[in-house]
Amino acid sequence: MKAIVFTKYGSPDVLELREVEKPTPKDDEVLIRVHAASLNDWDWGALQGIPFVNRLLFGILKPKKQILGSDIAGRIEAVGKNVRQFRPGDEVFGDLSGDWGGFAEYACAREHALALKPPSMTFEEAAAIPQAAMLALQGLRDLGRIQSGQKLLINGAGGGVGTFAIQIAKLYGVEVTGVDSREKLDLLRSMGADHVIDYTQEDFTKNGKSYDLILDVKTNRSIFDCARALSLNGTYVTVGGSMARLFQFLLLRPWISMTRNKNMRILVLKPNKGLAYIKELFEAGKVVPVIDGPYKLSEVPKAFRYFGEGRHKGKVVIKVVITVD
Ligand SMILES: NC(=O)c1ccc[n+]([C@@H]2O[C@H](COP(=O)([O-])OP(=O)(O)OC[C@H]3O[C@@H](n4cnc5c(N)ncnc54)[C@H](OP(=O)(O)O)[C@@H]3O)[C@@H](O)[C@H]2O)c1
């Protein structure tokens, strides 16, 4: 089968399209003909072996898993003998997380990492959903405890997580402010954002406004600045971003929470938790993935370069199976 392979950490130039052996599913796994996959920050970090601490997971000197891609959608071709939920022919999607292998014609996945894809959802839409939509949902609902009538700010609103977060938040009847670069502000408005801020022109932590809930995808400001932008008893949830800032949050969060009546929370993703709910929202026409691309499998290095430049809107999607209508 064809796959995008990397044998050393580096820029997208280290990615190569190669012929490799088709994987064989273990007893608790299924073999999937991958139709589409999407890029996440998780892939971008693993490609470069950053942050360094993640090499404990990825491999210290060189990558242990040579095919990236954790969000996938495809059709099951074979099932291991202990698989109960799925049969060959089922169309599925999910986040394979640390198992990787999605930028290839075939991938193996454990059954708990997958859900049935609704027939009305394209493979590209399905591949765009798992990691980004779960981060948005878990950040807003589980950690943020979002409530009707609140004022919400999403920092980094034009990427994968943010475009899902705006749509989910609007279903709760909150007033949404989206922060991103100027080129993405029309997209944020079209997703339902009530207000937008161009971060190159305005610092949301210094404009005198306060928010009941902040979902931060970038975490590029100090914990003190973020706390200042929260109203009393407000909640700040960091999804990810600068390691130095996250470390600062880890150290100072209990103190800020105690002394300033602000809740400062750090999200640890539970892969695929909430996928069934997002599926329902999709089927009801309430949440739609924003797709940038799709790119072909051979164009994965180009897609990574584009992602790395931060120019993408929503999710960068790879279409592995090209169908002729
Ligand atoms: N908590 C967990 O367990 C977990 C698991 C997986 C991933 N993550 C995290 O989840 C996040 C993934 O988010 P994503 O997929 O939405 O990323 P993304 O698609 O790259 O989106 C990030 C957005 O932020 C914008 N941005 C860049 N600089 C900014 C600034 N200074 N202020 C405001 N916005 C800015 C980018 O636009 P421009 O570049 O045009 O400015 C882009 O639109 C990452 O932080 C990742 O580390 C967390």
The ligand as a Gaussian input file, in Angstrom:
#p B3LYP/6-31G(d) Opt

LIG

0 1
 N       -5.354000      19.302000      25.755000
 C       -5.050000      18.226000      25.040000
 O       -5.066000      17.092000      25.524000
 C       -4.714000      18.401000      23.592000
 C       -4.663000      17.319000      22.701000
 C       -4.402000      17.576000      21.364000
 C       -4.175000      18.887000      20.931000
 N       -4.196000      19.906000      21.836000
 C       -4.003000      21.324000      21.452000
 O       -5.129000      21.748000      20.734000
 C       -4.748000      22.864000      19.940000
 C       -5.191000      22.589000      18.516000
 O       -5.946000      23.621000      18.069000
 P       -6.381000      23.752000      16.555000
 O       -6.423000      22.420000      15.918000
 O       -7.596000      24.572000      16.527000
 O       -5.141000      24.569000      15.957000
 P       -5.112000      25.402000      14.647000
 O       -6.017000      24.789000      13.629000
 O       -3.676000      25.613000      14.321000
 O       -5.781000      26.799000      15.064000
 C       -5.149000      27.762000      15.825000
 C       -5.648000      29.140000      15.373000
 O       -5.049000      30.126000      16.199000
 C       -4.686000      31.235000      15.391000
 N       -3.626000      32.002000      16.040000
 C       -2.289000      31.983000      15.822000
 N       -1.678000      32.859000      16.630000
 C       -2.639000      33.437000      17.377000
 C       -2.625000      34.440000      18.387000
 N       -1.494000      35.009000      18.778000
 N       -3.789000      34.805000      18.947000
 C       -4.948000      34.235000      18.539000
 N       -5.037000      33.294000      17.573000
 C       -3.893000      32.890000      16.999000
 C       -4.254000      30.592000      14.080000
 O       -4.392000      31.513000      13.012000
 P       -3.175000      32.340000      12.335000
 O       -2.007000      31.408000      12.288000
 O       -3.708000      32.781000      11.012000
 O       -2.914000      33.479000      13.210000
 C       -5.275000      29.475000      13.939000
 O       -6.417000      29.903000      13.245000
 C       -3.254000      22.993000      20.026000
 O       -2.931000      24.016000      20.939000
 C       -2.825000      21.643000      20.576000
 O       -1.648000      21.712000      21.300000
 C       -4.478000      19.682000      23.137000

